[in-house]
Protein backbone atom coordinates (compact mmCIF):
# COMPACT_ATOMS: atom_id res chain seq x y z
CA UNK A 1 0.00 0.00 0.00
CA UNK A 2 1.44 3.35 -1.07
CA UNK A 3 1.44 5.43 2.10
CA UNK A 4 2.68 8.58 0.34
CA UNK A 5 -0.07 8.44 -2.30
CA UNK A 6 -2.81 7.95 0.28
CA UNK A 7 -1.68 10.88 2.40
CA UNK A 8 -1.13 13.16 -0.61
CA UNK A 9 -4.54 12.30 -2.06
CA UNK A 10 -6.33 12.99 1.24
CA UNK A 11 -4.43 16.12 2.28
CA UNK A 12 -3.25 18.01 -0.81
CA UNK A 13 -4.84 16.52 -3.95
CA UNK A 14 -8.42 15.24 -4.23
CA UNK A 15 -9.28 15.23 -0.51
CA UNK A 16 -10.02 11.51 -0.50
CA UNK A 17 -8.60 8.05 -1.19
CA UNK A 18 -11.02 5.40 -2.47
CA UNK A 19 -8.92 2.25 -2.81
CA UNK A 20 -8.61 1.15 0.80
CA UNK A 21 -10.09 -2.34 1.15
CA UNK A 22 -11.35 -4.52 3.99
CA UNK A 23 -11.68 -8.29 3.66
CA UNK A 24 -15.12 -9.93 3.35
CA UNK A 25 -14.40 -11.74 6.61
CA UNK A 26 -13.92 -8.45 8.47
CA UNK A 27 -16.96 -6.89 6.76
CA UNK A 28 -18.98 -9.78 8.22
CA UNK A 29 -17.40 -9.27 11.64
CA UNK A 30 -18.32 -5.57 11.52
CA UNK A 31 -21.87 -6.45 10.49
CA UNK A 32 -22.19 -8.76 13.48
CA UNK A 33 -20.91 -6.06 15.83
CA UNK A 34 -23.41 -3.54 14.45
CA UNK A 35 -26.23 -6.09 14.73
CA UNK A 36 -25.35 -6.76 18.38
CA UNK A 37 -25.32 -3.03 19.17
CA UNK A 38 -28.60 -2.59 17.31
CA UNK A 39 -30.29 -5.40 19.26
CA UNK A 40 -29.02 -4.03 22.57
CA UNK A 41 -30.72 -0.71 21.78
CA UNK A 42 -34.00 -2.43 20.87
CA UNK A 43 -33.83 -4.45 24.09
CA UNK A 44 -33.41 -1.21 26.02
CA UNK A 45 -36.34 0.66 24.45
CA UNK A 46 -38.71 -1.90 22.91
CA UNK A 47 -37.89 -5.30 24.34
CA UNK A 48 -41.09 -6.83 22.98
CA UNK A 49 -39.72 -6.42 19.42
CA UNK A 50 -36.41 -8.13 20.14
CA UNK A 51 -37.26 -11.61 18.83
CA UNK A 52 -38.48 -10.24 15.49
CA UNK A 53 -35.38 -8.12 14.88
CA UNK A 54 -32.99 -10.88 15.99
CA UNK A 55 -34.11 -12.90 12.97
CA UNK A 56 -33.89 -9.94 10.59
CA UNK A 57 -31.11 -9.26 8.13
CA UNK A 58 -30.43 -5.53 8.44
CA UNK A 59 -30.72 -5.12 4.67
CA UNK A 60 -34.48 -5.59 5.20
CA UNK A 61 -34.77 -3.24 8.16
CA UNK A 62 -36.84 -0.70 6.20
CA UNK A 63 -39.66 -3.24 5.83
CA UNK A 64 -40.16 -3.36 9.60
CA UNK A 65 -38.86 0.00 10.83
CA UNK A 66 -42.43 1.26 11.30
CA UNK A 67 -42.70 -1.16 14.25
CA UNK A 68 -40.05 0.80 16.16
CA UNK A 69 -39.79 4.28 17.54
CA UNK A 70 -37.24 5.02 14.83
CA UNK A 71 -36.38 8.52 16.04
CA UNK A 72 -35.32 7.26 19.46
CA UNK A 73 -33.70 4.00 18.36
CA UNK A 74 -31.56 5.73 15.74
CA UNK A 75 -30.52 8.85 17.63
CA UNK A 76 -26.78 9.48 17.48
CA UNK A 77 -26.00 8.50 21.06
CA UNK A 78 -27.46 5.04 20.43
CA UNK A 79 -25.37 4.52 17.30
CA UNK A 80 -21.98 4.69 18.97
CA UNK A 81 -20.18 1.37 19.28
CA UNK A 82 -19.64 0.32 22.89
CA UNK A 83 -16.01 0.08 24.11
CA UNK A 84 -16.03 -3.73 24.27
CA UNK A 85 -16.74 -3.82 20.53
CA UNK A 86 -14.35 -0.97 19.74
CA UNK A 87 -11.64 -3.11 21.32
CA UNK A 88 -12.51 -5.92 18.89
CA UNK A 89 -12.43 -3.57 15.90
CA UNK A 90 -8.99 -2.27 16.84
CA UNK A 91 -7.67 -5.84 16.68
CA UNK A 92 -8.75 -6.28 13.06
CA UNK A 93 -6.36 -6.35 10.10
CA UNK A 94 -7.87 -3.27 8.41
CA UNK A 95 -7.33 -1.21 11.56
CA UNK A 96 -3.70 -2.29 11.73
CA UNK A 97 -3.34 -1.23 8.08
CA UNK A 98 -4.66 2.21 9.02
CA UNK A 99 -2.12 2.34 11.84
CA UNK A 100 0.65 1.60 9.35
CA UNK A 101 -0.51 4.49 7.17
CA UNK A 102 -1.32 7.14 9.78
CA UNK A 103 0.83 5.78 12.63
CA UNK A 104 -0.30 6.42 16.19
CA UNK A 105 -3.58 8.18 15.47
CA UNK A 106 -6.34 8.52 18.03
CA UNK A 107 -10.02 7.84 17.42
CA UNK A 108 -11.85 11.06 18.26
CA UNK A 109 -15.13 11.40 20.07
CA UNK A 110 -17.64 14.17 19.41
CA UNK A 111 -20.57 13.22 21.61
CA UNK A 112 -18.46 12.59 24.75
CA UNK A 113 -20.20 9.27 25.39
CA UNK A 114 -17.12 7.07 25.17
CA UNK A 115 -13.42 7.91 24.88
CA UNK A 116 -13.34 6.58 21.30
CA UNK A 117 -16.29 7.07 18.96
CA UNK A 118 -17.03 4.59 16.19
CA UNK A 119 -20.52 5.15 14.74
CA UNK A 120 -22.81 2.86 12.81
CA UNK A 121 -25.60 4.08 10.59
CA UNK A 122 -28.67 2.45 9.10
CA UNK A 123 -30.22 4.25 6.12
CA UNK A 124 -33.62 3.24 4.77
CA UNK A 125 -34.13 3.54 0.99
CA UNK A 126 -35.73 6.74 -0.28
CA UNK A 127 -36.27 8.25 3.16
CA UNK A 128 -34.60 11.21 4.89
CA UNK A 129 -32.08 9.17 6.86
CA UNK A 130 -28.98 10.79 5.35
CA UNK A 131 -27.16 14.05 5.94
CA UNK A 132 -27.17 16.82 3.32
CA UNK A 133 -23.87 17.95 1.81
CA UNK A 134 -21.55 19.21 4.55
CA UNK A 135 -18.03 19.28 5.91
CA UNK A 136 -17.40 17.28 9.08
CA UNK A 137 -15.14 20.14 10.12
CA UNK A 138 -18.22 22.35 10.53
CA UNK A 139 -19.67 20.17 13.30
CA UNK A 140 -16.44 20.64 15.26
CA UNK A 141 -16.09 24.38 14.68
CA UNK A 142 -19.77 25.25 15.21
CA UNK A 143 -19.73 23.54 18.58
CA UNK A 144 -16.24 24.79 19.49
CA UNK A 145 -14.89 21.27 19.89
CA UNK A 146 -11.13 21.29 20.19
CA UNK A 147 -8.48 18.71 19.39
CA UNK A 148 -4.78 18.67 20.15
CA UNK A 149 -2.64 21.23 18.37
CA UNK A 150 -0.65 20.21 15.30
CA UNK A 151 -3.10 17.48 14.37
CA UNK A 152 -5.44 16.85 11.41
CA UNK A 153 -8.81 15.08 11.37
CA UNK A 154 -9.22 12.31 8.78
CA UNK A 155 -12.37 10.21 8.35
CA UNK A 156 -12.95 6.66 7.18
CA UNK A 157 -16.34 5.49 5.91
CA UNK A 158 -16.93 1.74 5.66
CA UNK A 159 -19.93 0.39 3.72
CA UNK A 160 -21.23 -2.88 5.15
CA UNK A 161 -24.51 -3.41 3.25
CA UNK A 162 -25.13 -1.25 0.18
CA UNK A 163 -26.23 -1.11 -3.44
CA UNK A 164 -23.39 0.20 -5.53
CA UNK A 165 -23.87 3.81 -6.56
CA UNK A 166 -27.38 4.01 -5.12
CA UNK A 167 -27.19 4.32 -1.35
CA UNK A 168 -23.63 5.10 -0.34
CA UNK A 169 -21.81 8.44 -0.24
CA UNK A 170 -21.53 11.38 -2.59
CA UNK A 171 -18.81 14.01 -2.40
CA UNK A 172 -17.19 16.96 -4.15
CA UNK A 173 -13.57 16.25 -5.20
CA UNK A 174 -11.02 18.89 -4.13
CA UNK A 175 -13.65 20.78 -2.11
CA UNK A 176 -11.37 20.57 0.94
CA UNK A 177 -9.17 23.16 -0.80
CA UNK A 178 -11.97 25.68 -1.39
CA UNK A 179 -13.20 28.52 0.76
CA UNK A 180 -16.87 27.77 1.39
CA UNK A 181 -18.67 29.99 3.85
CA UNK A 182 -21.25 28.26 5.98
CA UNK A 183 -24.22 30.64 5.96
CA UNK A 184 -26.83 28.39 7.54
CA UNK A 185 -26.87 26.36 10.73
CA UNK A 186 -29.48 24.48 12.71
CA UNK A 187 -29.88 23.16 16.23
CA UNK A 188 -30.09 19.49 17.01
CA UNK A 189 -32.60 18.28 19.59
CA UNK A 190 -29.83 18.08 22.17
CA UNK A 191 -28.84 21.71 21.62
CA UNK A 192 -25.68 21.11 19.60
CA UNK A 193 -25.33 22.89 16.27
CA UNK A 194 -25.22 21.30 12.83
CA UNK A 195 -24.57 22.87 9.41
CA UNK A 196 -27.52 23.85 7.27
CA UNK A 197 -27.98 23.49 3.54
CA UNK A 198 -25.15 24.61 1.25
CA UNK A 199 -26.32 27.03 -1.44
CA UNK A 200 -23.30 26.72 -3.73
CA UNK A 201 -23.54 24.68 -6.94
CA UNK A 202 -21.01 21.85 -6.96
CA UNK A 203 -19.91 18.99 -9.17
CA UNK A 204 -20.83 15.93 -7.14
CA UNK A 205 -19.24 12.50 -7.51
CA UNK A 206 -20.92 9.30 -6.32
CA UNK A 207 -18.70 6.82 -4.49
CA UNK A 208 -19.47 3.60 -6.35
CA UNK A 209 -17.99 1.28 -3.78
CA UNK A 210 -17.29 -2.39 -4.37
CA UNK A 211 -17.54 -4.93 -1.55
CA UNK A 212 -14.90 -4.07 1.04
CA UNK A 213 -13.97 -0.75 -0.61
CA UNK A 214 -13.83 2.15 1.84
CA UNK A 215 -13.44 5.92 1.56
CA UNK A 216 -10.76 7.74 3.52
CA UNK A 217 -11.28 11.49 3.35
CA UNK A 218 -10.29 14.90 4.66
CA UNK A 219 -12.75 16.28 7.21
CA UNK A 220 -12.97 19.44 5.06
CA UNK A 221 -14.25 17.46 2.06
CA UNK A 222 -17.85 18.31 1.14
CA UNK A 223 -19.85 15.10 1.25
CA UNK A 224 -23.27 13.66 2.08
CA UNK A 225 -25.30 10.48 1.92
CA UNK A 226 -27.36 8.72 -0.73
CA UNK A 227 -30.63 6.98 0.16
CA UNK A 228 -31.71 5.25 -3.04
CA UNK A 229 -31.91 1.61 -3.98
CA UNK A 230 -34.20 -1.07 -2.57
CA UNK A 231 -32.22 -2.22 0.49
CA UNK A 232 -31.36 -0.67 3.83
CA UNK A 233 -27.78 0.62 3.79
CA UNK A 234 -25.52 -0.17 6.76
CA UNK A 235 -22.19 1.57 7.32
CA UNK A 236 -19.55 2.30 9.92
CA UNK A 237 -17.36 5.38 10.35
CA UNK A 238 -14.89 7.09 12.66
CA UNK A 239 -12.60 10.11 12.76
CA UNK A 240 -8.85 9.75 13.19
CA UNK A 241 -6.75 12.47 14.80
CA UNK A 242 -3.40 12.27 13.03
CA UNK A 243 -0.28 14.16 14.07
CA UNK A 244 0.80 16.62 11.40
CA UNK A 245 4.38 15.40 11.65
CA UNK A 246 3.18 12.04 10.31
CA UNK A 247 1.65 13.80 7.29
CA UNK A 248 4.04 16.58 6.31
CA UNK A 249 6.96 14.27 5.56
CA UNK A 250 4.92 12.79 2.69
CA UNK A 251 3.69 16.08 1.24
CA UNK A 252 6.45 16.61 -1.32
C-alpha positions as CSV (number, residue, x, y, z in Angstrom):
1,X,0.0,0.0,0.0
2,X,1.4,3.4,-1.1
3,X,1.4,5.4,2.1
4,X,2.7,8.6,0.3
5,X,-0.1,8.4,-2.3
6,X,-2.8,8.0,0.3
7,X,-1.7,10.9,2.4
8,X,-1.1,13.2,-0.6
9,X,-4.5,12.3,-2.1
10,X,-6.3,13.0,1.2
11,X,-4.4,16.1,2.3
12,X,-3.3,18.0,-0.8
13,X,-4.8,16.5,-4.0
14,X,-8.4,15.2,-4.2
15,X,-9.3,15.2,-0.5
16,X,-10.0,11.5,-0.5
17,X,-8.6,8.1,-1.2
18,X,-11.0,5.4,-2.5
19,X,-8.9,2.2,-2.8
20,X,-8.6,1.1,0.8
21,X,-10.1,-2.3,1.1
22,X,-11.3,-4.5,4.0
23,X,-11.7,-8.3,3.7
24,X,-15.1,-9.9,3.3
25,X,-14.4,-11.7,6.6
26,X,-13.9,-8.5,8.5
27,X,-17.0,-6.9,6.8
28,X,-19.0,-9.8,8.2
29,X,-17.4,-9.3,11.6
30,X,-18.3,-5.6,11.5
31,X,-21.9,-6.5,10.5
32,X,-22.2,-8.8,13.5
33,X,-20.9,-6.1,15.8
34,X,-23.4,-3.5,14.4
35,X,-26.2,-6.1,14.7
36,X,-25.3,-6.8,18.4
37,X,-25.3,-3.0,19.2
38,X,-28.6,-2.6,17.3
39,X,-30.3,-5.4,19.3
40,X,-29.0,-4.0,22.6
41,X,-30.7,-0.7,21.8
42,X,-34.0,-2.4,20.9
43,X,-33.8,-4.5,24.1
44,X,-33.4,-1.2,26.0
45,X,-36.3,0.7,24.5
46,X,-38.7,-1.9,22.9
47,X,-37.9,-5.3,24.3
48,X,-41.1,-6.8,23.0
49,X,-39.7,-6.4,19.4
50,X,-36.4,-8.1,20.1
51,X,-37.3,-11.6,18.8
52,X,-38.5,-10.2,15.5
53,X,-35.4,-8.1,14.9
54,X,-33.0,-10.9,16.0
55,X,-34.1,-12.9,13.0
56,X,-33.9,-9.9,10.6
57,X,-31.1,-9.3,8.1
58,X,-30.4,-5.5,8.4
59,X,-30.7,-5.1,4.7
60,X,-34.5,-5.6,5.2
61,X,-34.8,-3.2,8.2
62,X,-36.8,-0.7,6.2
63,X,-39.7,-3.2,5.8
64,X,-40.2,-3.4,9.6
65,X,-38.9,0.0,10.8
66,X,-42.4,1.3,11.3
67,X,-42.7,-1.2,14.2
68,X,-40.1,0.8,16.2
69,X,-39.8,4.3,17.5
70,X,-37.2,5.0,14.8
71,X,-36.4,8.5,16.0
72,X,-35.3,7.3,19.5
73,X,-33.7,4.0,18.4
74,X,-31.6,5.7,15.7
75,X,-30.5,8.8,17.6
76,X,-26.8,9.5,17.5
77,X,-26.0,8.5,21.1
78,X,-27.5,5.0,20.4
79,X,-25.4,4.5,17.3
80,X,-22.0,4.7,19.0
81,X,-20.2,1.4,19.3
82,X,-19.6,0.3,22.9
83,X,-16.0,0.1,24.1
84,X,-16.0,-3.7,24.3
85,X,-16.7,-3.8,20.5
86,X,-14.4,-1.0,19.7
87,X,-11.6,-3.1,21.3
88,X,-12.5,-5.9,18.9
89,X,-12.4,-3.6,15.9
90,X,-9.0,-2.3,16.8
91,X,-7.7,-5.8,16.7
92,X,-8.8,-6.3,13.1
93,X,-6.4,-6.3,10.1
94,X,-7.9,-3.3,8.4
95,X,-7.3,-1.2,11.6
96,X,-3.7,-2.3,11.7
97,X,-3.3,-1.2,8.1
98,X,-4.7,2.2,9.0
99,X,-2.1,2.3,11.8
100,X,0.6,1.6,9.3
101,X,-0.5,4.5,7.2
102,X,-1.3,7.1,9.8
103,X,0.8,5.8,12.6
104,X,-0.3,6.4,16.2
105,X,-3.6,8.2,15.5
106,X,-6.3,8.5,18.0
107,X,-10.0,7.8,17.4
108,X,-11.8,11.1,18.3
109,X,-15.1,11.4,20.1
110,X,-17.6,14.2,19.4
111,X,-20.6,13.2,21.6
112,X,-18.5,12.6,24.8
113,X,-20.2,9.3,25.4
114,X,-17.1,7.1,25.2
115,X,-13.4,7.9,24.9
116,X,-13.3,6.6,21.3
117,X,-16.3,7.1,19.0
118,X,-17.0,4.6,16.2
119,X,-20.5,5.2,14.7
120,X,-22.8,2.9,12.8
121,X,-25.6,4.1,10.6
122,X,-28.7,2.4,9.1
123,X,-30.2,4.2,6.1
124,X,-33.6,3.2,4.8
125,X,-34.1,3.5,1.0
126,X,-35.7,6.7,-0.3
127,X,-36.3,8.3,3.2
128,X,-34.6,11.2,4.9
129,X,-32.1,9.2,6.9
130,X,-29.0,10.8,5.4
131,X,-27.2,14.1,5.9
132,X,-27.2,16.8,3.3
133,X,-23.9,18.0,1.8
134,X,-21.5,19.2,4.5
135,X,-18.0,19.3,5.9
136,X,-17.4,17.3,9.1
137,X,-15.1,20.1,10.1
138,X,-18.2,22.3,10.5
139,X,-19.7,20.2,13.3
140,X,-16.4,20.6,15.3
141,X,-16.1,24.4,14.7
142,X,-19.8,25.2,15.2
143,X,-19.7,23.5,18.6
144,X,-16.2,24.8,19.5
145,X,-14.9,21.3,19.9
146,X,-11.1,21.3,20.2
147,X,-8.5,18.7,19.4
148,X,-4.8,18.7,20.2
149,X,-2.6,21.2,18.4
150,X,-0.7,20.2,15.3
151,X,-3.1,17.5,14.4
152,X,-5.4,16.9,11.4
153,X,-8.8,15.1,11.4
154,X,-9.2,12.3,8.8
155,X,-12.4,10.2,8.4
156,X,-13.0,6.7,7.2
157,X,-16.3,5.5,5.9
158,X,-16.9,1.7,5.7
159,X,-19.9,0.4,3.7
160,X,-21.2,-2.9,5.2
161,X,-24.5,-3.4,3.3
162,X,-25.1,-1.3,0.2
163,X,-26.2,-1.1,-3.4
164,X,-23.4,0.2,-5.5
165,X,-23.9,3.8,-6.6
166,X,-27.4,4.0,-5.1
167,X,-27.2,4.3,-1.3
168,X,-23.6,5.1,-0.3
169,X,-21.8,8.4,-0.2
170,X,-21.5,11.4,-2.6
171,X,-18.8,14.0,-2.4
172,X,-17.2,17.0,-4.2
173,X,-13.6,16.3,-5.2
174,X,-11.0,18.9,-4.1
175,X,-13.7,20.8,-2.1
176,X,-11.4,20.6,0.9
177,X,-9.2,23.2,-0.8
178,X,-12.0,25.7,-1.4
179,X,-13.2,28.5,0.8
180,X,-16.9,27.8,1.4
181,X,-18.7,30.0,3.9
182,X,-21.3,28.3,6.0
183,X,-24.2,30.6,6.0
184,X,-26.8,28.4,7.5
185,X,-26.9,26.4,10.7
186,X,-29.5,24.5,12.7
187,X,-29.9,23.2,16.2
188,X,-30.1,19.5,17.0
189,X,-32.6,18.3,19.6
190,X,-29.8,18.1,22.2
191,X,-28.8,21.7,21.6
192,X,-25.7,21.1,19.6
193,X,-25.3,22.9,16.3
194,X,-25.2,21.3,12.8
195,X,-24.6,22.9,9.4
196,X,-27.5,23.8,7.3
197,X,-28.0,23.5,3.5
198,X,-25.1,24.6,1.2
199,X,-26.3,27.0,-1.4
200,X,-23.3,26.7,-3.7
201,X,-23.5,24.7,-6.9
202,X,-21.0,21.9,-7.0
203,X,-19.9,19.0,-9.2
204,X,-20.8,15.9,-7.1
205,X,-19.2,12.5,-7.5
206,X,-20.9,9.3,-6.3
207,X,-18.7,6.8,-4.5
208,X,-19.5,3.6,-6.3
209,X,-18.0,1.3,-3.8
210,X,-17.3,-2.4,-4.4
211,X,-17.5,-4.9,-1.6
212,X,-14.9,-4.1,1.0
213,X,-14.0,-0.8,-0.6
214,X,-13.8,2.2,1.8
215,X,-13.4,5.9,1.6
216,X,-10.8,7.7,3.5
217,X,-11.3,11.5,3.3
218,X,-10.3,14.9,4.7
219,X,-12.7,16.3,7.2
220,X,-13.0,19.4,5.1
221,X,-14.2,17.5,2.1
222,X,-17.8,18.3,1.1
223,X,-19.9,15.1,1.3
224,X,-23.3,13.7,2.1
225,X,-25.3,10.5,1.9
226,X,-27.4,8.7,-0.7
227,X,-30.6,7.0,0.2
228,X,-31.7,5.2,-3.0
229,X,-31.9,1.6,-4.0
230,X,-34.2,-1.1,-2.6
231,X,-32.2,-2.2,0.5
232,X,-31.4,-0.7,3.8
233,X,-27.8,0.6,3.8
234,X,-25.5,-0.2,6.8
235,X,-22.2,1.6,7.3
236,X,-19.5,2.3,9.9
237,X,-17.4,5.4,10.3
238,X,-14.9,7.1,12.7
239,X,-12.6,10.1,12.8
240,X,-8.8,9.8,13.2
241,X,-6.8,12.5,14.8
242,X,-3.4,12.3,13.0
243,X,-0.3,14.2,14.1
244,X,0.8,16.6,11.4
245,X,4.4,15.4,11.6
246,X,3.2,12.0,10.3
247,X,1.6,13.8,7.3
248,X,4.0,16.6,6.3
249,X,7.0,14.3,5.6
250,X,4.9,12.8,2.7
251,X,3.7,16.1,1.2
252,X,6.5,16.6,-1.3
